[in-house]
Amino acid sequence: MPKDSSIRSILIIGSGPIVIGQACEFDYAGSQAARSLREEGIEVSLINSNPATIMTDPINADYVYLKPLEKKSIVEILKKHQEEGHPIDAVLPTMGGQTALNLAIDCDKAGIWKKYGVRIIGVDIKAIETTEDREKFRLKMIELGVGVCKGRTARSFLEGKEIAQEIGFPLVIRPSYTLGGTGGGFVDLPEDFDQALNNGLHASPVHEVLVEQSVMGWKEYELELLRDGAGNFIIICSIENFDPMGIHTGDSITVAPAMTLPDTLYQQMRDLAIKMMDGIGKFAGGCNVQFSVNPADDSIIAIEINPRVSRSSALASKATGYPIAKIAAKMAIGYNLDELINPITGSTSAFFEPAIDYVIVKVPRWNFDKFPGADRSLGLQMKSVGEAMGIGRNFQEALQKACQSLEIRRNGLGADGRELTDQAALTHSLAHPSWNRLFHIYDAFKIGMSFKTIQNLTKIDKWFLYQIEELVELEKEIGKYDLEDVPAALILKAKQKGYADRQLAHLLGVKESKIYDFRQEHNIRRVFKCVDTCAAEFEARTPYYYSTFNSPQLPSAGGAFPETGALPVGLLAGNESITSDRKKVVILGSGPNRIGQGIEFDYSCVHGVLAAKECGYETIMINCNPETVSTDPDIADKLYFEPVFWEHVHAIIMHENPVGVIVQLGGQTALKMAEKLTRYGIKIIGTDYESLDLAEDRGRFSALLRDYNIPYPKFGTVRGSDEAVELSRELGFPLLVRPSYVLGGQSMKIVLNEQELEQHVVKILHDIPDNNILLDHFLENAIEAEADAICDGEDVYIIGVMEHIEPAGIHSGDSYAVLPTFDLSEAVIQQIEAHTRTIAKALKTVGLINIQFAVKDEMVYIIEANPRASRTVPFICKAYQEPYVNYATKVMLGEKKVKDFDFKPVKKGYAIKIPVFSFNKFPNVNKELGPEMKSTGEGIYFIDDLEDEFFQKVYSERNLYLSR
């Protein structure tokens, strides 16, 4: 069926602020859907309260509403459109996760859609109710002949107890209508049941839970499906969980395509998934189905089905190159699969199942260090804050690349001297999974624990364990040699299994550069392969690449080493990335989401790419986060889905030969590359390394402030606890103690006496050895403010000054902040503006800069300066309706000066940045706020004046959570 011409205007509902369990994968889905619908000439309106995302940017939709996700906001929007004569015809709620679906259902029950003549498209409300209500889902599966766990739904404590008696232990409790497994859990013993049942009933908004048999330790698989209105189905890909049942899929390492699934079982699963999707409703759209397989007899049971795009569909899109949300949006307006073109090839039909000739591995990224006292065990409730994806020719290569992408100071899986060797600790870790179990499996093999013991403790499929055991064996083999006598074929084999040069250097006891030289000499080089959805069966138009080592002229492929030195990558057999003669620029992304570095850098990277394109550059994006818009193959001219890890970045730069690299849009991840880029003679576009380093080096930065007569809190730098105690007598308590070069206030603490000071210094040196530790005199009861500006080296334009509602001492990312300032005197604002201009020019800033201030007794002190895009830039862009990152990128590229822009910010009332926390995932952790950032996302809220009730309430609680 062709497009439904009666739909002229669509409302897309977003997912709100980033929380654990619902992250930027929905920003990606919503952005894709909006672009896809606008291609069809449809007017798109978007509602989302998240200011940090690219989704809520005017480039994506005709109308963007930064409003709270509640019924009142929906009514306002529908009414406004009706009064203006272009009413909204339909709503698409499947792109905004559980938040959007729940809101759509609430509006449906309240009769809002009916009143304004709005159709729900892309999903069927009945289908949602069937899949979300655990009992309805169970009964529907039984009716369809699909196996499910034994169990029933309990609506009261008493009913829950009865069901538990019927089924027997171990059990699992799953609350209805919750996201990310909230409130769910396994119960092995009868004495733990009462508490778990109570928690589950309270966590469910409808106060009901499913009590069912536990299938812990079974294998877990997912299928991503698409179905059109004519009933055509395609399976986008199969995903296998490395971790068995018992760990939420968002916290599991996952692999695509499924590695240990025999074809007969896959065909059974495929048939069941189609039967399930057909059984719950006849809507056109995407669906994610989760299965569990009993390893003893291969029996399959259905775990759940999500009739919407999900975290897994973002992963499946990036894994296959098939843009699920884009196609699902087109199907929602009536198109069938056979009427659409696959955007990756540009020539074949969208009605085909992607074929992939590589392996992808997703590894979650956790942030337990931000929540002292948190339960770090992994279970039914999701706890990770982000994820990284690695692409390789085999499982081992993809796994190592994913580990290199995590930025947890590991160089891959092991081979870095950071192994755990305590057998008792390893045994406990393997039996009680936490964030580091993957590394501990490797460590267990290394100290000689038996394969059988490891498998019994983890219940992980033998095939995966063999893969890790094989890596440990390979390392033993390499360890027998020195660099002088190691066979080149052995180094090639290690590179093909994903080993970084740093790991090989560790194994051979040499410097990383020696391994690099050895590889160049023997032509063991990265080649770049295309992700094309069709395993190279058809030519792909989308330049989406990953690197690997499969040069056929090497001995592993039966060839001989060339006599000459290194060939250019373009001449190596197997390379598919052809370079152009255009002037190019590389934009470094920000890697996996974590607390302190979130989706706001994805926003900046996307705008950086678009601005560079406008200036005539070929744009090259390097990033490894599968959830983001910056890793959408149709954003940059070329996407390299690679770890933002020196070896990978360097190889791409050597191949592409860009004019330079933009580091200031990708947060601390990209900034950390500046020093190496400079050392290797690669140009940094915008503020240079010297200035970036000057801002990070507290001693040099303070000397600069002193030269310009700008006040800052008294401070000193130490490298040990004795020095710290001595210095504290000079500075006076309270003191702010922190390591240098960290993001999100990591390991920052306010200490009140010598004992606390000594304890914290020892802790920092344990976590981050050889680090300079900064001690600042902490200004108590000071007001905190921050300014963002664009500078071209000569002129400075201040894009916004924000005032924090909470006092200084709470990290800026965790503070409510108001734009513009609300009670700073004219004299203070003048000082802030003057200092901002002076510092931006003194640091020779070219591009963006963020400066943080503490105000006490009408005196403005400088806390820190960050010459890069900051968390607050997207917020100011949205509040003032100006594309400041676009302007800043043009300044960095030298295409424009600050005075070339006609700045016209829309200023009315105030915008409040609302920090959003995920403390509910860690019930035993206090909500205490201090200098270390803990929020996972943010919302924006507009008020007309300071009499506003919301502002008054927040202001009255400004000291409530302040801790050290």
Backbone hydrogen bonds, N-H to C=O, Kabsch-Sander energy under -0.5 kcal/mol:
donor,donor_aa,acceptor,acceptor_aa,energy
4,D,333,I,-3.3
5,S,3,K,-0.8
7,I,4,D,-1.4
8,R,6,S,-0.9
10,I,43,E,-2.8
11,L,90,A,-2.5
12,I,10,I,-0.5
12,I,45,S,-3.1
13,I,92,L,-1.4
14,G,12,I,-0.5
14,G,47,I,-3.1
19,V,22,Q,-1.9
22,Q,19,V,-2.2
26,F,23,A,-1.5
28,Y,24,C,-2.2
28,Y,627,E,-0.5
29,A,25,E,-2.0
30,G,26,F,-2.6
31,S,27,D,-2.3
32,Q,28,Y,-2.4
33,A,29,A,-2.6
34,A,30,G,-2.5
35,R,31,S,-2.2
36,S,32,Q,-2.4
37,L,33,A,-2.4
38,R,34,A,-2.2
39,E,35,R,-1.7
40,E,37,L,-0.9
41,G,38,R,-2.1
42,I,37,L,-1.7
43,E,8,R,-2.8
45,S,10,I,-2.9
46,L,63,Y,-2.6
47,I,12,I,-2.3
48,N,65,Y,-2.1
53,T,50,N,-0.6
57,D,54,I,-1.8
60,N,57,D,-2.3
61,A,57,D,-0.7
62,D,44,V,-1.6
63,Y,44,V,-1.9
65,Y,46,L,-3.3
65,Y,63,Y,-0.5
66,L,64,V,-0.7
67,K,65,Y,-1.8
70,E,68,P,-2.0
73,S,70,E,-0.7
74,I,70,E,-1.6
75,V,71,K,-2.6
76,E,72,K,-2.2
77,I,73,S,-2.2
78,L,74,I,-2.6
79,K,75,V,-2.7
80,K,76,E,-2.4
81,H,77,I,-2.3
82,Q,78,L,-1.9
83,E,79,K,-2.8
84,E,80,K,-2.0
85,G,82,Q,-1.1
86,H,81,H,-2.0
89,D,9,S,-2.1
90,A,9,S,-1.7
91,V,119,R,-3.0
92,L,11,L,-2.9
96,G,93,P,-0.8
100,A,96,G,-1.7
101,L,97,G,-1.9
102,N,98,Q,-3.0
103,L,99,T,-2.0
104,A,100,A,-2.4
105,I,101,L,-2.3
106,D,102,N,-2.3
107,C,103,L,-2.5
108,D,104,A,-1.9
109,K,105,I,-2.7
110,A,106,D,-1.9
111,G,108,D,-1.3
112,I,107,C,-2.4
113,W,107,C,-0.6
115,K,111,G,-2.2
116,Y,112,I,-1.9
117,G,114,K,-1.2
118,V,113,W,-3.1
119,R,89,D,-2.6
121,I,91,V,-2.7
121,I,119,R,-0.6
127,A,124,D,-0.5
128,I,124,D,-1.9
129,E,125,I,-2.5
130,T,126,K,-2.5
131,T,127,A,-2.1
132,E,128,I,-2.8
133,D,129,E,-2.1
134,R,132,E,-0.9
137,F,133,D,-2.6
138,R,134,R,-2.2
139,L,135,E,-2.6
140,K,136,K,-2.6
141,M,137,F,-2.4
142,I,138,R,-2.1
143,E,139,L,-2.3
144,L,140,K,-1.9
145,G,141,M,-0.7
145,G,142,I,-0.9
146,V,141,M,-3.1
152,R,211,V,-1.8
154,A,209,V,-3.5
160,G,156,S,-2.0
161,K,157,F,-1.9
162,E,158,L,-2.0
163,I,159,E,-2.2
164,A,160,G,-2.2
165,Q,161,K,-1.7
166,E,162,E,-1.9
167,I,163,I,-2.4
168,G,164,A,-2.6
171,L,187,V,-2.7
172,V,212,E,-2.5
173,I,185,G,-2.7
174,R,210,L,-2.3
176,S,208,E,-2.4
177,Y,132,E,-0.9
178,T,175,P,-0.5
182,T,179,L,-1.3
184,G,181,G,-2.2
185,G,173,I,-1.8
187,V,171,L,-2.7
192,D,189,L,-1.7
193,F,190,P,-1.4
194,D,190,P,-0.5
196,A,192,D,-1.5
197,L,193,F,-2.8
198,N,194,D,-2.3
199,N,195,Q,-2.5
200,G,196,A,-2.2
201,L,197,L,-2.5
202,H,198,N,-2.1
203,A,199,N,-2.1
204,S,200,G,-1.6
207,H,204,S,-1.7
209,V,154,A,-2.3
210,L,174,R,-2.7
211,V,152,R,-2.9
211,V,209,V,-0.6
212,E,172,V,-2.4
212,E,210,L,-0.6
213,Q,150,K,-2.9
214,S,170,P,-1.5
217,G,245,M,-2.1
218,W,215,V,-2.2
219,K,293,V,-2.6
221,Y,291,F,-2.3
222,E,239,I,-2.8
223,L,289,V,-2.4
224,E,237,C,-2.0
225,L,223,L,-0.6
225,L,287,C,-3.0
226,L,234,I,-2.1
227,R,285,G,-2.2
228,D,232,N,-1.8
229,G,335,Y,-0.5
231,G,228,D,-1.9
234,I,226,L,-2.2
236,I,224,E,-2.8
236,I,234,I,-0.6
237,C,224,E,-0.7
239,I,222,E,-2.9
240,E,255,V,-3.4
241,N,220,E,-2.6
242,F,240,E,-0.5
242,F,253,I,-3.0
243,D,253,I,-0.8
245,M,218,W,-3.4
247,I,244,P,-0.9
248,H,379,G,-3.1
251,D,248,H,-2.1
252,S,248,H,-0.5
252,S,249,T,-0.9
254,T,362,K,-1.8
255,V,240,E,-2.9
256,A,360,I,-2.3
266,Y,262,P,-2.4
267,Q,263,D,-2.7
268,Q,264,T,-1.8
269,M,265,L,-2.5
270,R,266,Y,-2.7
271,D,267,Q,-2.4
272,L,268,Q,-2.5
273,A,269,M,-2.8
274,I,270,R,-2.2
275,K,271,D,-2.4
276,M,272,L,-2.8
277,M,273,A,-2.6
278,D,274,I,-2.5
279,G,275,K,-2.0
280,I,276,M,-1.4
281,G,277,M,-0.7
281,G,278,D,-0.5
285,G,227,R,-2.3
287,C,225,L,-2.0
288,N,306,N,-2.0
289,V,223,L,-2.5
290,Q,304,E,-3.0
291,F,221,Y,-2.8
292,S,301,I,-2.8
293,V,219,K,-2.3
294,N,299,S,-2.5
297,D,294,N,-0.6
298,D,294,N,-2.7
301,I,292,S,-2.7
302,A,147,G,-3.1
303,I,290,Q,-3.2
304,E,290,Q,-1.1
306,N,288,N,-2.9
308,R,306,N,-1.8
309,V,94,T,-1.3
314,A,310,S,-1.5
315,L,311,R,-1.9
316,A,312,S,-3.1
317,S,313,S,-2.2
318,K,314,A,-2.1
319,A,315,L,-2.8
320,T,316,A,-2.2
321,G,317,S,-2.5
324,I,322,Y,-1.7
327,I,323,P,-2.2
328,A,324,I,-3.1
329,A,325,A,-2.3
330,K,326,K,-1.4
331,M,327,I,-2.2
332,A,328,A,-1.8
333,I,329,A,-0.8
333,I,330,K,-0.6
334,G,331,M,-1.8
335,Y,330,K,-1.6
339,E,336,N,-1.8
340,L,337,L,-1.5
342,N,348,T,-3.0
346,G,342,N,-2.9
350,A,337,L,-0.6
350,A,340,L,-2.7
352,F,350,A,-1.6
355,A,533,T,-2.3
359,V,392,G,-3.3
360,I,256,A,-3.0
361,V,390,G,-2.3
362,K,254,T,-2.9
363,V,361,V,-0.5
363,V,388,A,-2.7
365,R,386,G,-2.9
370,K,367,N,-2.2
371,F,368,F,-2.2
374,A,371,F,-2.3
376,R,374,A,-0.8
378,L,433,P,-2.8
379,G,381,Q,-0.6
382,M,180,G,-3.0
382,M,380,L,-0.6
385,V,365,R,-2.4
386,G,365,R,-1.4
388,A,363,V,-2.4
389,M,624,C,-2.3
390,G,361,V,-2.8
392,G,359,V,-2.5
398,A,394,N,-2.2
399,L,395,F,-2.6
400,Q,396,Q,-2.5
401,K,397,E,-2.3
402,A,398,A,-2.1
403,C,399,L,-2.2
404,Q,400,Q,-2.3
405,S,401,K,-1.2
406,L,402,A,-0.6
406,L,403,C,-0.9
414,G,412,G,-1.2
423,Q,421,T,-0.7
426,L,422,D,-2.4
427,T,423,Q,-2.6
428,H,424,A,-2.2
429,S,425,A,-2.3
430,L,426,L,-2.7
431,A,427,T,-1.7
432,H,428,H,-2.0
437,R,434,S,-1.6
440,H,436,N,-1.8
441,I,437,R,-1.9
442,Y,438,L,-1.4
443,D,439,F,-2.2
444,A,440,H,-2.4
445,F,441,I,-2.1
446,K,442,Y,-2.1
447,I,443,D,-2.0
448,G,445,F,-1.0
449,M,444,A,-2.6
454,I,450,S,-2.3
455,Q,451,F,-2.6
456,N,452,K,-2.7
457,L,453,T,-2.3
458,T,454,I,-2.1
459,K,455,Q,-2.8
464,F,461,D,-0.6
465,L,461,D,-1.7
466,Y,462,K,-2.9
467,Q,463,W,-1.7
468,I,464,F,-1.6
469,E,465,L,-2.8
470,E,466,Y,-2.6
471,L,467,Q,-1.2
472,V,468,I,-1.8
473,E,469,E,-2.2
474,L,470,E,-2.4
475,E,471,L,-2.2
476,K,472,V,-1.7
477,E,473,E,-2.0
478,I,474,L,-2.5
479,G,475,E,-2.5
480,K,477,E,-1.3
481,Y,478,I,-2.1
485,D,482,D,-0.7
486,V,482,D,-1.1
490,L,487,P,-0.9
491,I,487,P,-1.5
492,L,488,A,-2.6
493,K,489,A,-2.2
494,A,490,L,-2.2
495,K,491,I,-2.5
496,Q,492,L,-2.6
497,K,493,K,-0.9
497,K,494,A,-0.5
498,G,495,K,-1.8
499,Y,494,A,-2.3
504,L,500,A,-2.1
505,A,501,D,-2.7
506,H,502,R,-1.8
507,L,503,Q,-2.2
508,L,504,L,-2.3
509,G,505,A,-1.0
510,V,505,A,-2.1
514,K,511,K,-1.0
515,I,511,K,-1.1
515,I,512,E,-0.5
516,Y,512,E,-2.0
517,D,513,S,-2.5
518,F,514,K,-2.3
519,R,515,I,-2.5
520,Q,516,Y,-2.4
521,E,517,D,-2.5
522,H,518,F,-1.8
523,N,520,Q,-1.2
524,I,519,R,-2.8
525,R,523,N,-1.3
527,V,548,T,-3.0
529,K,546,Y,-3.2
531,V,544,Y,-3.3
532,D,530,C,-0.8
535,A,355,A,-1.1
537,E,534,C,-1.9
541,R,344,I,-2.5
542,T,344,I,-1.5
544,Y,542,T,-1.7
545,Y,639,L,-3.3
546,Y,529,K,-2.0
548,T,527,V,-2.3
554,L,551,S,-1.9
557,A,554,L,-2.3
558,G,555,P,-2.4
559,G,554,L,-1.7
571,L,568,P,-2.0
572,L,568,P,-0.6
572,L,569,V,-1.5
575,N,572,L,-1.6
576,E,528,F,-3.8
577,S,528,F,-0.6
578,I,576,E,-0.9
585,V,618,E,-2.4
586,V,660,G,-2.2
587,I,620,I,-3.1
588,L,586,V,-0.5
588,L,662,I,-2.1
589,G,622,I,-2.8
594,R,597,Q,-1.9
597,Q,594,R,-1.9
601,F,598,G,-1.4
602,D,599,I,-0.5
603,Y,599,I,-2.0
604,S,600,E,-1.7
605,C,601,F,-2.5
606,V,602,D,-2.5
607,H,603,Y,-2.1
608,G,604,S,-2.4
609,V,605,C,-2.5
610,L,606,V,-2.4
611,A,607,H,-2.4
612,A,608,G,-2.3
613,K,609,V,-2.2
614,E,610,L,-2.0
615,C,611,A,-1.4
616,G,613,K,-2.1
617,Y,612,A,-2.4
618,E,583,K,-2.8
619,T,617,Y,-0.5
620,I,585,V,-2.3
621,M,638,K,-2.8
622,I,587,I,-2.0
623,N,640,Y,-1.5
628,T,625,N,-1.1
632,D,629,V,-2.1
635,I,632,D,-2.1
636,A,632,D,-0.6
637,D,619,T,-0.6
638,K,619,T,-1.8
639,L,543,P,-2.6
640,Y,621,M,-3.1
640,Y,638,K,-0.5
641,F,545,Y,-2.8
641,F,639,L,-0.7
642,E,623,N,-0.7
642,E,640,Y,-1.7
645,F,643,P,-2.1
648,H,645,F,-1.0
649,V,645,F,-2.2
650,H,646,W,-3.0
651,A,647,E,-1.7
652,I,648,H,-1.9
653,I,649,V,-2.4
654,M,650,H,-2.7
655,H,651,A,-1.7
656,E,652,I,-2.9
657,N,653,I,-2.8
659,V,584,K,-3.0
660,G,584,K,-0.7
661,V,683,K,-2.3
662,I,586,V,-3.2
663,V,661,V,-0.6
666,G,663,V,-0.9
670,A,666,G,-1.2
671,L,667,G,-2.0
672,K,668,Q,-2.3
673,M,670,A,-1.6
674,A,671,L,-1.8
677,L,673,M,-2.6
678,T,674,A,-2.3
679,R,675,E,-2.4
680,Y,676,K,-2.2
681,G,678,T,-1.7
682,I,677,L,-3.1
683,K,681,G,-0.5
685,I,661,V,-2.9
685,I,683,K,-0.6
686,G,892,M,-0.6
687,T,846,V,-1.4
691,S,688,D,-0.5
692,L,688,D,-2.1
693,D,689,Y,-3.1
694,L,690,E,-1.8
695,A,691,S,-2.0
696,E,692,L,-1.5
697,D,693,D,-2.6
698,R,696,E,-1.0
701,F,697,D,-2.8
702,S,698,R,-2.4
703,A,699,G,-1.9
704,L,700,R,-1.9
705,L,701,F,-2.2
706,R,702,S,-2.7
707,D,703,A,-2.2
708,Y,704,L,-1.6
709,N,706,R,-1.3
710,I,705,L,-2.8
716,G,775,L,-2.0
718,V,773,I,-2.7
724,A,720,G,-1.8
725,V,721,S,-2.3
726,E,722,D,-2.0
727,L,723,E,-2.7
728,S,724,A,-2.4
729,R,725,V,-1.1
729,R,726,E,-0.6
730,E,726,E,-0.7
730,E,727,L,-1.0
731,L,727,L,-2.2
732,G,728,S,-3.0
735,L,751,V,-2.4
736,L,776,D,-2.9
737,V,735,L,-0.6
737,V,749,K,-3.2
738,R,774,L,-2.0
740,S,772,N,-1.6
746,Q,743,L,-1.1
748,M,745,G,-2.2
749,K,737,V,-2.2
750,I,964,R,-1.5
751,V,735,L,-2.8
751,V,749,K,-0.6
757,L,753,N,-2.1
758,E,754,E,-2.6
759,Q,755,Q,-2.2
760,H,756,E,-2.4
761,V,757,L,-2.4
762,V,758,E,-2.2
763,K,759,Q,-2.0
764,I,760,H,-2.5
765,L,761,V,-2.3
766,H,762,V,-1.6
767,D,763,K,-2.5
768,I,764,I,-3.6
771,N,768,I,-0.7
773,I,718,V,-2.7
774,L,738,R,-3.5
775,L,716,G,-2.9
776,D,736,L,-2.5
776,D,774,L,-0.5
777,H,714,K,-3.3
778,F,734,P,-2.6
780,E,778,F,-1.0
782,A,779,L,-0.9
783,I,855,V,-2.6
784,E,806,E,-0.6
785,A,853,F,-2.1
786,E,802,M,-2.5
787,A,851,I,-2.6
788,D,800,G,-2.1
789,A,849,I,-2.5
790,I,797,Y,-2.6
791,C,847,G,-2.6
792,D,795,D,-1.8
793,G,845,T,-0.6
797,Y,790,I,-3.0
798,I,796,V,-0.5
799,I,788,D,-1.7
799,I,797,Y,-0.7
800,G,788,D,-1.4
802,M,786,E,-3.1
803,E,818,V,-2.4
804,H,784,E,-2.9
805,I,816,Y,-2.9
806,E,816,Y,-0.5
808,A,782,A,-2.7
810,I,807,P,-1.1
811,H,930,G,-2.9
814,D,811,H,-1.9
815,S,811,H,-0.5
815,S,812,S,-0.8
817,A,913,K,-1.3
818,V,803,E,-3.0
819,L,911,A,-2.6
829,I,825,S,-2.4
830,Q,826,E,-2.3
831,Q,827,A,-1.9
832,I,828,V,-2.6
833,E,829,I,-2.6
834,A,830,Q,-2.6
835,H,831,Q,-3.0
836,T,832,I,-2.4
837,R,833,E,-2.2
838,T,834,A,-2.5
839,I,835,H,-3.0
840,A,836,T,-2.5
841,K,837,R,-2.0
842,A,838,T,-2.7
843,L,839,I,-2.5
844,K,841,K,-1.5
845,T,840,A,-2.5
847,G,791,C,-3.0
849,I,789,A,-1.9
850,N,866,N,-2.5
851,I,787,A,-2.8
852,Q,864,E,-2.9
853,F,785,A,-3.5
854,A,861,Y,-2.2
855,V,783,I,-3.6
856,K,854,A,-0.5
856,K,859,M,-2.4
859,M,856,K,-1.7
861,Y,854,A,-3.2
861,Y,859,M,-0.6
862,I,711,P,-2.1
863,I,852,Q,-3.1
863,I,861,Y,-0.5
864,E,852,Q,-1.1
866,N,850,N,-3.5
868,R,866,N,-2.4
869,A,664,Q,-3.1
873,V,870,S,-0.8
875,F,871,R,-0.5
876,I,872,T,-2.4
877,C,873,V,-2.6
878,K,874,P,-2.4
879,A,875,F,-2.6
880,Y,876,I,-2.8
881,Q,877,C,-0.8
882,E,877,C,-1.5
884,Y,882,E,-1.9
887,Y,883,P,-1.7
888,A,884,Y,-2.9
889,T,885,V,-2.4
890,K,886,N,-1.8
891,V,887,Y,-1.8
892,M,888,A,-2.6
893,L,889,T,-2.4
894,G,891,V,-1.3
895,E,890,K,-1.9
896,K,890,K,-1.5
900,D,897,K,-1.9
901,F,898,V,-1.5
903,F,901,F,-1.0
906,V,880,Y,-2.2
907,K,905,P,-0.9
908,K,906,V,-0.7
910,Y,943,I,-3.0
911,A,819,L,-2.7
912,I,941,Y,-2.9
913,K,817,A,-3.1
914,I,912,I,-0.6
914,I,939,G,-2.9
916,V,937,G,-2.8
921,K,918,S,-2.0
922,F,919,F,-2.1
925,V,922,F,-2.3
928,E,926,N,-1.9
929,L,961,Y,-3.2
930,G,932,E,-0.6
933,M,744,G,-2.1
933,M,931,P,-0.5
936,T,916,V,-2.0
937,G,916,V,-1.6
939,G,914,I,-2.5
940,I,49,S,-1.8
941,Y,912,I,-1.8
943,I,910,Y,-2.6
948,D,945,D,-1.4
952,Q,948,D,-2.4
953,K,949,E,-2.5
954,V,950,F,-2.4
955,Y,951,F,-2.9
956,S,952,Q,-2.0
957,E,953,K,-1.0
957,E,954,V,-0.6
958,R,955,Y,-1.3
960,L,957,E,-2.0
962,L,959,N,-0.7
963,S,929,L,-3.6
